[in-house]
């Protein structure tokens, strides 16, 4: 740990990016803005849907069907 003294008060205007990040009231924004709650709720609800779509799209039958279509398409071009 460093023994550097902690400043007594924040800068009136934070000039550097790190000072701006350090003084940003993130907790306030997360508590007061509706978008954060709805984003988390939507993420939880949509994850199983996207997982099911991913499983269907990457099933062995679908992969082989896709490969066959691409093989026929490549044969037509050559």
C-alpha positions in Angstrom: 0.0 0.0 0.0 1.1 3.5 -0.6 1.4 6.0 2.2 0.5 8.9 0.0 -1.9 11.4 1.6 -5.5 11.4 0.3 -6.5 14.9 -0.9 -9.0 16.7 1.3 -11.5 17.7 -1.4 -12.1 16.9 -5.0 -11.0 19.3 -7.8 -13.5 22.0 -8.8 -13.2 20.9 -12.4 -11.5 17.5 -13.1 -9.2 18.1 -16.0 -7.9 14.6 -16.6 -10.1 11.7 -17.8 -9.2 9.6 -14.7 -10.3 12.4 -12.4 -13.6 12.7 -14.3 -14.1 8.9 -14.0 -13.2 9.0 -10.2 -15.8 11.8 -9.6 -18.6 10.4 -11.8 -21.6 9.6 -9.6 -22.2 6.1 -11.1 -24.2 4.8 -8.1 -26.6 7.7 -8.4 -27.2 7.1 -12.1 -27.7 3.4 -11.6 -30.2 4.0 -8.8 -32.2 6.9 -10.4 -32.3 6.0 -14.1 -34.8 3.4 -15.3 -32.8 2.2 -18.2 -30.3 0.2 -16.0 -33.1 -1.8 -14.4 -34.8 -2.5 -17.7 -31.5 -3.4 -19.4 -30.8 -6.0 -16.7 -34.3 -7.4 -16.8 -34.2 -7.6 -20.6 -30.8 -9.3 -20.5 -32.1 -12.0 -18.2 -35.2 -12.6 -20.2 -33.6 -12.6 -23.7 -30.6 -14.8 -22.9 -32.6 -18.1 -22.9 -34.3 -17.1 -26.2 -30.9 -16.3 -27.9 -29.5 -19.6 -26.5 -32.3 -21.6 -28.1 -31.9 -19.8 -31.4 -28.2 -20.5 -31.3 -28.7 -24.2 -30.6 -31.2 -24.5 -33.4 -29.0 -22.6 -35.9 -25.9 -24.7 -35.0 -27.5 -28.1 -34.8 -25.7 -30.9 -36.7 -28.6 -31.3 -39.2 -28.6 -27.6 -40.0 -24.8 -27.3 -40.3 -24.7 -30.3 -42.8 -27.6 -28.7 -44.7 -25.8 -25.4 -44.9 -22.6 -27.1 -46.0 -24.4 -29.0 -48.8 -26.1 -25.8 -50.0 -22.7 -24.0 -50.1 -21.1 -27.0 -51.9 -23.7 -26.9 -54.6 -23.4 -23.2 -54.9 -19.6 -23.5 -55.3 -20.0 -26.2 -57.9 -22.2 -23.9 -60.0 -19.6 -21.2 -60.0 -16.8 -23.4 -61.2 
